[in-house]
Amino acid sequence: MADTIGKFTNRLEDKPGDFRRKLLSASLAPAGTEREALEARREELRRSLRPTPDQTARDVVTLLLAGAPSFGMSERETDAKVMLYAEALRDEPTWAIEKARQRFAKGGWQCNWDGKGSPSTASVVAECRFLTLDIETEIARISAILDAELVDNETTEDERREAVARWEQVKAEMGRSNVITERTDDEIAHERAEQLRANDVVERRDAWERERAGLPPADSPFVPRPAPIL
């Protein structure tokens, strides 16, 4: 299954403007038994994450609290505390709660619990999330494959011949074309006139600024200077 997921993951492409969805060539998408296997695996993983807020979960929570030195409480206090933990863990599967309880008892937990007394509800939930993270990651990878937007980017032989024929036609038309690539005299004259107009605007602006500053007029930078005598 890991090889199958890896194979199709490598074929995925990013969809521009939508980071939540991937693109996958229709000819490279999973089909038949491969798609059925991926769908079955995803459903199996989803079932394993279904919460179990029943008596079994409450029994696991009772065992979790019973291992703490401060468990010497009245029956009423015990029931209230078990209820609080069960409420906080209602969205977690029982197997994850039991695995977290074992880690708290034997060591190896990954949450920020300091190891003293009973772990808080937040610590138990965090530990459960650490335990289910790999499953959620695998579900996300399978979903990216199964829910990818299929694109048909395969070129048929007829489409290839048609594209080649169009290109040959374009090349032939380019060969017969008499398009003039050099500028005409009118275009050159118009460009020079625009340059002179722009130069005049700059000169008048500079002259006005120098007059305001009490400076003498400056030589125009746009007048050709005589070549130096060598």
Secondary structure, 3 states (H helix, E strand, C coil): CHHHHHHHHCCCEEECCEEEEEEEEHHHCCCHHHHHHHHHHHHHHHHHCCCCCCHHHHHHHHHHHHCCCCCCCCHHHHHHHHHHHHHHCCCCCHHHHHHHHHHHHHCCCCCCCCCCCCCCHHHHHHHHHHHHHHHHHHHHHHHHHHCCEEECCCCCHHHHHHHHHHHHHHHHHHHHCCCCCCCCHHHHHHHHHHHHHHHHHHHHHHHHHHHHCCCCCCCCCCCCCCCCCC
